[in-house]
Amino acid sequence: MSFEDDDMTTQGRFSFANSKMKKIDGIL
């Protein structure tokens, strides 16, 4: 599977959202 396909999965979306949360926490 490609990374794009993995991003479409729930786990992929969770990882993406979690990484964004960490970036936001770093800014705050």
C-alpha positions as CSV (number, residue, x, y, z in Angstrom):
1,M,0.0,0.0,0.0
2,S,1.1,3.6,-0.6
3,F,1.3,6.3,2.0
4,E,-1.8,8.0,0.4
5,D,-3.8,4.8,1.0
6,D,-2.7,4.7,4.6
7,D,-3.7,8.3,5.2
8,M,-7.3,7.3,4.2
9,T,-7.5,4.8,7.1
10,T,-8.7,5.8,10.5
11,Q,-5.3,5.1,12.0
12,G,-3.7,7.3,9.3
13,R,-6.1,10.2,10.1
14,F,-5.5,9.8,13.8
15,S,-1.7,10.0,13.3
16,F,-2.1,13.1,11.2
17,A,-4.4,14.8,13.7
18,N,-2.1,13.8,16.6
19,S,1.0,15.3,14.9
20,K,-1.0,18.5,14.3
21,M,-2.0,18.6,17.9
22,K,1.7,18.3,19.0
23,K,2.6,21.2,16.7
24,I,-0.2,23.3,18.2
25,D,0.9,22.4,21.7
26,G,4.5,23.4,20.8
27,I,3.3,26.9,19.6
28,L,1.1,27.4,22.7
